[in-house]
Amino acid sequence: MKKETKQILDYLHVIFEVIVIFTYIVSFVPAAYYFLFFITIPLLIAVLIFSLQKKDKATNYIVINLILSILVFIPVLGYLALIGGIVMSILSILIVMPELKVIKTNKNNDTKEDKNEQLIIDSKPEDVIEKESQN
């Protein structure tokens, strides 16, 4: 798998897990746990597929989270499963976060014009006239 593809899947994983945490929090409202059936379970299945493709350590947490999202529909276990699902989502995010890297631009590709523009922006007017006369 390409590095860029894995990075995109990691970003999607984190975004989906944040949405899952939000739906778990909303599900504490009575009768709002139906959101889990239409939003959380499909998102967790998608995250599970991402995790299986990446072969990372978050797969076990996602499977447990998927089971907990199904247990929410049992009245007695519902609130405990919601709390457990939030914890599992947070743990899954913490596993994926170190793999995320900030995309950096290559500054070595600057042209001479770009350097002159930066010089003009960073300098006083007298310095610019002096530097341009030297070139």
Summary of the structure (lengths in Angstrom):
residues: 135
radius of gyration: 24.2
end to end distance: 48.1
largest distance: 80.9
contacts: 351
relative contact order: 0.12
helix: 77%
strand: 0%
